[in-house]
Structure formats: C-alpha cells, structure tokens
Amino acid sequence: MRLLMLSLVLCVCATDLRAQEQTLFSLENQTGGFGAPVVKFTSVNGQTAIMAGGRGGWVFDHSFSIGGGGYGVVSEVDAASNILPIEGPLDIEFGCLGLELEYFFDPASLTHYTVSAFVGVGATNFVKDVGSVFESNQQTGETAFMFLLEPGVHAELNLAKTFRLNAGVSYRLAMGTDQVGLDDSDFSGFSASLELKIGTF
C-alpha cells in the first residue's frame, strides 16, 4: 500500500514538473510584431544631420524583439571644397541598413526602459550640390561601404495597447570606411532618436 501511495506521489510530482517546463519555442509563448517610423538627430562629417527611416521587428514573450531597420540622411551635409578635383560644391550622402535587437525591461509598466543594438552596413557617396538635399542626386565618385555597430538605451511610453512612443540615445561606431577624404570618425558619433511603434507587443 505504501509503495502504491509513493508511486502516485511521484507521478503527480513528475506531471507538475512537466507542466512547469519552459522552452524557447512553444505555442504557449506570446509573440507579436511592430513597425515604427524613426527620426534620428546625429552628426556626419562633424556636422549636425537628420536621419529618417523605419524599422520593424518580431516581439517574443513581450520582452525581446528581433528585426531590421534602414535609415538615411535627409539634411544637407557639406563635403570639403577640395575633396575631389571637380568644380562646384559637393554634399555627402549616407545611409545604413541592418539587423536590430531590443530588450524591454518591465514592458507592462506605463513607462519603461529598453536597450538596443543595431548591426549592419552603411554606404556613403558624394553628390553635386545643386539645390535642396532632395535635388542633389548627381553622384560623383564611387560609393564606399562600412560596418556599423550602434548600441543604445531608450525610455518608452505605452500610449495605448498598440502604440508606444520611444525616445533614446545611441552611439554609432563605424569601421572600415574607405571613402576619399573621409574616415570612420566622420560617421561615428552619438544619436538621439524618436520613434512611434505600432503593433502588438
């Protein structure tokens, strides 16, 4: 009789342990996704620059997202007057594309914090300055590429169930820049960002 009771207790305990088992990929885990327009205030070639773009991600278990993003400079960034042997002023174009990771601390709170990392590639080239930044599309010289790593910290506000306002600070580290008259330091620096996330979290 004691043996039977002991067997029943062991079975119940084993069942309870199986019920508490956690796995990385499970149908019970909560998932979602979001998209976000993003504006960044940064510096390129020692000048204040505005970058605009967007990003999106898959949200896992309410606390972690993985996705991608792309950004480009939408303000005018002047190149040095003698950087290329041609007549007329030049502007610098710069854009980037890559993988984005983000972790949310206490995401159910009205306000909370997140940490992020952007890992990707950047591209830069010169264009003739013929007017506004949207008219400067006459490329001069070759396009150069670089590796980018940009960690950041953010404060986030839950506006509604499907809307979050995110403001953050990050540092962009450029490596391997091979452009005439420019180096890694011209594309490295701090950024302040503002974004509106729309999705399910």
Buried (B, 14 or more C-beta within 10 A) or exposed (E): EEEEEEEEEEEEEEEEEEEEEEEEEEEEEEEBBBBBEBBBBBBBBEBEBBBEBEBBBEBBBBBBBEBBBBBBBBBBBBBEEEBBEEEEEBBBBBBBBBEBBBEBEEBEEEEBBBBBBBEBEBBBBBBBBEEEBEEBEEEBBEEBBBBBBBBBEBEBEBEEEEBBBBEBEBBBBBEEBEBEBBEBEBBBBEBEBBBBBBBEB
